[in-house]
Protein backbone atom coordinates (compact mmCIF):
# COMPACT_ATOMS: atom_id res chain seq x y z
CA UNK A 1 0.00 0.00 0.00
CA UNK A 2 2.87 2.37 0.82
CA UNK A 3 4.28 1.79 -2.68
CA UNK A 4 0.92 2.63 -4.24
CA UNK A 5 0.60 5.80 -2.16
CA UNK A 6 4.13 6.87 -3.08
CA UNK A 7 2.85 7.29 -6.67
CA UNK A 8 0.67 10.23 -5.57
CA UNK A 9 3.53 12.71 -5.84
CA UNK A 10 7.32 12.79 -5.74
CA UNK A 11 8.81 13.10 -2.27
CA UNK A 12 5.74 11.76 -0.49
CA UNK A 13 6.69 10.10 2.79
CA UNK A 14 4.59 7.25 4.18
CA UNK A 15 4.94 6.64 7.92
CA UNK A 16 3.85 3.12 8.80
CA UNK A 17 2.51 1.89 12.15
CA UNK A 18 1.62 -1.66 13.15
CA UNK A 19 -0.87 -0.74 15.88
CA UNK A 20 -3.25 2.02 16.91
CA UNK A 21 -0.98 3.07 19.77
CA UNK A 22 1.97 3.35 17.40
CA UNK A 23 -0.11 5.35 14.91
CA UNK A 24 -1.24 7.77 17.62
CA UNK A 25 2.38 8.17 18.78
CA UNK A 26 3.37 9.05 15.19
CA UNK A 27 0.61 11.66 15.00
CA UNK A 28 1.66 13.10 18.36
CA UNK A 29 5.30 13.30 17.27
CA UNK A 30 4.75 14.74 13.79
CA UNK A 31 2.33 17.62 13.37
CA UNK A 32 2.77 17.58 9.60
CA UNK A 33 0.80 14.42 8.74
CA UNK A 34 -1.79 15.06 6.03
CA UNK A 35 -3.78 11.80 6.07
CA UNK A 36 -4.29 8.65 8.13
CA UNK A 37 -4.91 5.39 6.25
CA UNK A 38 -6.15 2.73 8.65
CA UNK A 39 -7.36 -0.84 8.76
CA UNK A 40 -10.33 -1.85 10.90
CA UNK A 41 -8.55 -4.94 12.23
CA UNK A 42 -5.78 -3.76 14.55
CA UNK A 43 -4.03 -5.78 17.26
CA UNK A 44 -4.65 -3.34 20.11
CA UNK A 45 -7.89 -1.48 19.27
CA UNK A 46 -10.64 -1.89 16.70
CA UNK A 47 -10.50 0.54 13.81
CA UNK A 48 -13.85 2.13 14.67
CA UNK A 49 -12.47 3.09 18.08
CA UNK A 50 -9.33 4.47 16.46
CA UNK A 51 -11.47 6.59 14.11
CA UNK A 52 -13.29 8.05 17.12
CA UNK A 53 -9.98 8.85 18.82
CA UNK A 54 -8.61 10.44 15.64
CA UNK A 55 -11.75 12.56 15.23
CA UNK A 56 -11.43 13.78 18.82
CA UNK A 57 -7.65 14.33 19.04
CA UNK A 58 -6.68 15.07 15.44
CA UNK A 59 -9.78 16.52 13.74
CA UNK A 60 -7.64 18.22 11.08
CA UNK A 61 -6.22 14.87 9.86
CA UNK A 62 -8.67 13.09 7.54
CA UNK A 63 -8.79 9.29 7.67
CA UNK A 64 -9.32 6.73 4.92
CA UNK A 65 -10.23 3.19 5.92
CA UNK A 66 -8.75 0.40 3.80
CA UNK A 67 -10.26 -2.89 4.93
CA UNK A 68 -11.21 -6.38 3.86
CA UNK A 69 -14.47 -5.77 5.73
CA UNK A 70 -16.49 -3.84 3.17
CA UNK A 71 -20.16 -4.47 3.88
CA UNK A 72 -22.53 -1.51 3.80
CA UNK A 73 -23.04 -1.46 7.58
CA UNK A 74 -19.29 -1.24 8.26
CA UNK A 75 -18.85 1.50 5.66
CA UNK A 76 -21.65 3.58 7.21
CA UNK A 77 -20.30 3.00 10.71
CA UNK A 78 -16.78 4.07 9.69
CA UNK A 79 -18.05 7.26 8.05
CA UNK A 80 -20.19 7.99 11.12
CA UNK A 81 -17.11 7.47 13.34
CA UNK A 82 -15.17 10.06 11.35
CA UNK A 83 -13.66 8.43 8.25
CA UNK A 84 -13.56 10.59 5.14
CA UNK A 85 -13.11 7.64 2.84
CA UNK A 86 -13.50 3.88 2.65
CA UNK A 87 -11.73 1.53 0.23
CA UNK A 88 -12.03 -2.24 0.04
CA UNK A 89 -8.73 -4.13 0.12
CA UNK A 90 -9.94 -5.94 -2.98
CA UNK A 91 -9.93 -2.63 -4.90
CA UNK A 92 -7.16 -1.72 -7.30
CA UNK A 93 -4.36 0.64 -6.36
CA UNK A 94 -5.91 3.18 -8.73
CA UNK A 95 -9.10 3.18 -6.66
CA UNK A 96 -7.01 3.73 -3.52
CA UNK A 97 -5.18 6.65 -5.15
CA UNK A 98 -8.45 8.14 -6.38
CA UNK A 99 -9.90 7.91 -2.85
CA UNK A 100 -6.83 9.51 -1.27
CA UNK A 101 -6.77 12.33 -3.82
CA UNK A 102 -10.46 13.01 -3.27
CA UNK A 103 -10.15 13.05 0.53
CA UNK A 104 -7.06 15.28 0.43
CA UNK A 105 -9.08 17.67 -1.75
CA UNK A 106 -11.73 17.83 0.97
CA UNK A 107 -14.13 15.24 -0.43
CA UNK A 108 -15.52 11.95 0.81
CA UNK A 109 -14.89 8.65 -0.95
CA UNK A 110 -17.32 5.77 -0.62
CA UNK A 111 -17.04 2.38 -2.31
CA UNK A 112 -19.35 1.55 -5.18
CA UNK A 113 -22.87 0.57 -4.18
CA UNK A 114 -22.34 -2.57 -2.11
CA UNK A 115 -26.00 -3.46 -1.98
CA UNK A 116 -25.91 -4.71 -5.57
CA UNK A 117 -22.98 -7.07 -4.97
CA UNK A 118 -23.25 -8.07 -1.33
CA UNK A 119 -26.02 -10.11 0.26
CA UNK A 120 -28.04 -8.23 2.83
CA UNK A 121 -26.76 -8.80 6.35
CA UNK A 122 -28.69 -8.38 9.51
CA UNK A 123 -26.93 -5.63 11.39
CA UNK A 124 -26.61 -5.86 15.12
CA UNK A 125 -27.65 -2.70 16.91
CA UNK A 126 -24.75 -0.56 18.15
CA UNK A 127 -24.42 -0.41 21.93
CA UNK A 128 -24.91 3.34 22.01
CA UNK A 129 -28.33 3.00 20.35
CA UNK A 130 -29.49 -0.04 22.29
CA UNK A 131 -28.66 1.46 25.69
CA UNK A 132 -29.30 5.13 24.93
CA UNK A 133 -25.68 6.20 25.38
CA UNK A 134 -24.29 9.50 24.18
CA UNK A 135 -21.62 9.54 21.45
CA UNK A 136 -18.93 10.17 24.09
CA UNK A 137 -20.18 7.28 26.23
CA UNK A 138 -20.21 5.06 23.13
CA UNK A 139 -16.54 5.91 22.44
CA UNK A 140 -15.65 5.10 26.06
CA UNK A 141 -17.56 1.80 25.83
CA UNK A 142 -15.70 0.81 22.64
CA UNK A 143 -12.36 1.49 24.30
CA UNK A 144 -13.49 -0.40 27.42
CA UNK A 145 -14.31 -3.37 25.19
CA UNK A 146 -10.81 -3.06 23.67
CA UNK A 147 -9.40 -3.63 27.17
CA UNK A 148 -8.21 -0.08 27.80
CA UNK A 149 -7.89 1.26 31.35
CA UNK A 150 -9.54 4.51 32.44
CA UNK A 151 -6.16 6.28 32.18
CA UNK A 152 -5.58 4.90 28.66
CA UNK A 153 -9.10 5.89 27.59
CA UNK A 154 -8.57 9.40 28.97
CA UNK A 155 -5.25 9.72 27.11
CA UNK A 156 -6.69 8.39 23.86
CA UNK A 157 -9.73 10.69 23.94
CA UNK A 158 -7.87 13.70 25.31
CA UNK A 159 -10.11 14.05 28.37
CA UNK A 160 -9.51 13.79 32.11
CA UNK A 161 -9.67 10.49 33.94
CA UNK A 162 -12.51 12.00 35.99
CA UNK A 163 -14.53 12.52 32.79
CA UNK A 164 -13.96 8.86 31.86
CA UNK A 165 -15.18 7.79 35.33
CA UNK A 166 -18.35 9.87 34.88
CA UNK A 167 -18.96 8.17 31.52
CA UNK A 168 -18.27 4.74 33.06
CA UNK A 169 -20.83 5.41 35.80
CA UNK A 170 -23.43 6.33 33.17
CA UNK A 171 -22.56 3.25 31.09
CA UNK A 172 -22.84 0.92 34.11
CA UNK A 173 -26.20 2.49 35.01
CA UNK A 174 -27.50 2.09 31.45
CA UNK A 175 -26.39 -1.56 31.31
CA UNK A 176 -27.56 -2.19 34.91
CA UNK A 177 -24.15 -3.55 35.96
CA UNK A 178 -21.54 -2.65 38.55
CA UNK A 179 -18.24 -3.65 36.91
CA UNK A 180 -16.34 -3.72 33.63
CA UNK A 181 -16.53 -7.50 33.46
CA UNK A 182 -20.29 -7.46 33.93
CA UNK A 183 -20.64 -4.81 31.23
CA UNK A 184 -18.71 -6.97 28.75
CA UNK A 185 -20.76 -10.05 29.64
CA UNK A 186 -24.05 -8.17 29.16
CA UNK A 187 -22.93 -6.85 25.77
CA UNK A 188 -21.72 -10.27 24.66
CA UNK A 189 -24.96 -12.03 25.71
CA UNK A 190 -27.09 -9.46 23.94
CA UNK A 191 -25.01 -9.66 20.77
CA UNK A 192 -24.36 -5.94 20.94
CA UNK A 193 -22.03 -4.70 18.22
CA UNK A 194 -19.23 -2.40 19.32
C-alpha positions as CSV (number, residue, x, y, z in Angstrom):
1,X,0.0,0.0,0.0
2,X,2.9,2.4,0.8
3,X,4.3,1.8,-2.7
4,X,0.9,2.6,-4.2
5,X,0.6,5.8,-2.2
6,X,4.1,6.9,-3.1
7,X,2.8,7.3,-6.7
8,X,0.7,10.2,-5.6
9,X,3.5,12.7,-5.8
10,X,7.3,12.8,-5.7
11,X,8.8,13.1,-2.3
12,X,5.7,11.8,-0.5
13,X,6.7,10.1,2.8
14,X,4.6,7.2,4.2
15,X,4.9,6.6,7.9
16,X,3.8,3.1,8.8
17,X,2.5,1.9,12.1
18,X,1.6,-1.7,13.2
19,X,-0.9,-0.7,15.9
20,X,-3.2,2.0,16.9
21,X,-1.0,3.1,19.8
22,X,2.0,3.3,17.4
23,X,-0.1,5.4,14.9
24,X,-1.2,7.8,17.6
25,X,2.4,8.2,18.8
26,X,3.4,9.0,15.2
27,X,0.6,11.7,15.0
28,X,1.7,13.1,18.4
29,X,5.3,13.3,17.3
30,X,4.8,14.7,13.8
31,X,2.3,17.6,13.4
32,X,2.8,17.6,9.6
33,X,0.8,14.4,8.7
34,X,-1.8,15.1,6.0
35,X,-3.8,11.8,6.1
36,X,-4.3,8.7,8.1
37,X,-4.9,5.4,6.3
38,X,-6.2,2.7,8.6
39,X,-7.4,-0.8,8.8
40,X,-10.3,-1.9,10.9
41,X,-8.5,-4.9,12.2
42,X,-5.8,-3.8,14.5
43,X,-4.0,-5.8,17.3
44,X,-4.7,-3.3,20.1
45,X,-7.9,-1.5,19.3
46,X,-10.6,-1.9,16.7
47,X,-10.5,0.5,13.8
48,X,-13.8,2.1,14.7
49,X,-12.5,3.1,18.1
50,X,-9.3,4.5,16.5
51,X,-11.5,6.6,14.1
52,X,-13.3,8.1,17.1
53,X,-10.0,8.8,18.8
54,X,-8.6,10.4,15.6
55,X,-11.7,12.6,15.2
56,X,-11.4,13.8,18.8
57,X,-7.7,14.3,19.0
58,X,-6.7,15.1,15.4
59,X,-9.8,16.5,13.7
60,X,-7.6,18.2,11.1
61,X,-6.2,14.9,9.9
62,X,-8.7,13.1,7.5
63,X,-8.8,9.3,7.7
64,X,-9.3,6.7,4.9
65,X,-10.2,3.2,5.9
66,X,-8.7,0.4,3.8
67,X,-10.3,-2.9,4.9
68,X,-11.2,-6.4,3.9
69,X,-14.5,-5.8,5.7
70,X,-16.5,-3.8,3.2
71,X,-20.2,-4.5,3.9
72,X,-22.5,-1.5,3.8
73,X,-23.0,-1.5,7.6
74,X,-19.3,-1.2,8.3
75,X,-18.9,1.5,5.7
76,X,-21.7,3.6,7.2
77,X,-20.3,3.0,10.7
78,X,-16.8,4.1,9.7
79,X,-18.0,7.3,8.0
80,X,-20.2,8.0,11.1
81,X,-17.1,7.5,13.3
82,X,-15.2,10.1,11.3
83,X,-13.7,8.4,8.3
84,X,-13.6,10.6,5.1
85,X,-13.1,7.6,2.8
86,X,-13.5,3.9,2.7
87,X,-11.7,1.5,0.2
88,X,-12.0,-2.2,0.0
89,X,-8.7,-4.1,0.1
90,X,-9.9,-5.9,-3.0
91,X,-9.9,-2.6,-4.9
92,X,-7.2,-1.7,-7.3
93,X,-4.4,0.6,-6.4
94,X,-5.9,3.2,-8.7
95,X,-9.1,3.2,-6.7
96,X,-7.0,3.7,-3.5
97,X,-5.2,6.6,-5.2
98,X,-8.5,8.1,-6.4
99,X,-9.9,7.9,-2.8
100,X,-6.8,9.5,-1.3
101,X,-6.8,12.3,-3.8
102,X,-10.5,13.0,-3.3
103,X,-10.2,13.0,0.5
104,X,-7.1,15.3,0.4
105,X,-9.1,17.7,-1.8
106,X,-11.7,17.8,1.0
107,X,-14.1,15.2,-0.4
108,X,-15.5,11.9,0.8
109,X,-14.9,8.7,-1.0
110,X,-17.3,5.8,-0.6
111,X,-17.0,2.4,-2.3
112,X,-19.3,1.6,-5.2
113,X,-22.9,0.6,-4.2
114,X,-22.3,-2.6,-2.1
115,X,-26.0,-3.5,-2.0
116,X,-25.9,-4.7,-5.6
117,X,-23.0,-7.1,-5.0
118,X,-23.3,-8.1,-1.3
119,X,-26.0,-10.1,0.3
120,X,-28.0,-8.2,2.8
121,X,-26.8,-8.8,6.3
122,X,-28.7,-8.4,9.5
123,X,-26.9,-5.6,11.4
124,X,-26.6,-5.9,15.1
125,X,-27.7,-2.7,16.9
126,X,-24.8,-0.6,18.1
127,X,-24.4,-0.4,21.9
128,X,-24.9,3.3,22.0
129,X,-28.3,3.0,20.3
130,X,-29.5,0.0,22.3
131,X,-28.7,1.5,25.7
132,X,-29.3,5.1,24.9
133,X,-25.7,6.2,25.4
134,X,-24.3,9.5,24.2
135,X,-21.6,9.5,21.5
136,X,-18.9,10.2,24.1
137,X,-20.2,7.3,26.2
138,X,-20.2,5.1,23.1
139,X,-16.5,5.9,22.4
140,X,-15.6,5.1,26.1
141,X,-17.6,1.8,25.8
142,X,-15.7,0.8,22.6
143,X,-12.4,1.5,24.3
144,X,-13.5,-0.4,27.4
145,X,-14.3,-3.4,25.2
146,X,-10.8,-3.1,23.7
147,X,-9.4,-3.6,27.2
148,X,-8.2,-0.1,27.8
149,X,-7.9,1.3,31.4
150,X,-9.5,4.5,32.4
151,X,-6.2,6.3,32.2
152,X,-5.6,4.9,28.7
153,X,-9.1,5.9,27.6
154,X,-8.6,9.4,29.0
155,X,-5.2,9.7,27.1
156,X,-6.7,8.4,23.9
157,X,-9.7,10.7,23.9
158,X,-7.9,13.7,25.3
159,X,-10.1,14.0,28.4
160,X,-9.5,13.8,32.1
161,X,-9.7,10.5,33.9
162,X,-12.5,12.0,36.0
163,X,-14.5,12.5,32.8
164,X,-14.0,8.9,31.9
165,X,-15.2,7.8,35.3
166,X,-18.3,9.9,34.9
167,X,-19.0,8.2,31.5
168,X,-18.3,4.7,33.1
169,X,-20.8,5.4,35.8
170,X,-23.4,6.3,33.2
171,X,-22.6,3.2,31.1
172,X,-22.8,0.9,34.1
173,X,-26.2,2.5,35.0
174,X,-27.5,2.1,31.4
175,X,-26.4,-1.6,31.3
176,X,-27.6,-2.2,34.9
177,X,-24.1,-3.6,36.0
178,X,-21.5,-2.6,38.6
179,X,-18.2,-3.7,36.9
180,X,-16.3,-3.7,33.6
181,X,-16.5,-7.5,33.5
182,X,-20.3,-7.5,33.9
183,X,-20.6,-4.8,31.2
184,X,-18.7,-7.0,28.8
185,X,-20.8,-10.0,29.6
186,X,-24.1,-8.2,29.2
187,X,-22.9,-6.9,25.8
188,X,-21.7,-10.3,24.7
189,X,-25.0,-12.0,25.7
190,X,-27.1,-9.5,23.9
191,X,-25.0,-9.7,20.8
192,X,-24.4,-5.9,20.9
193,X,-22.0,-4.7,18.2
194,X,-19.2,-2.4,19.3
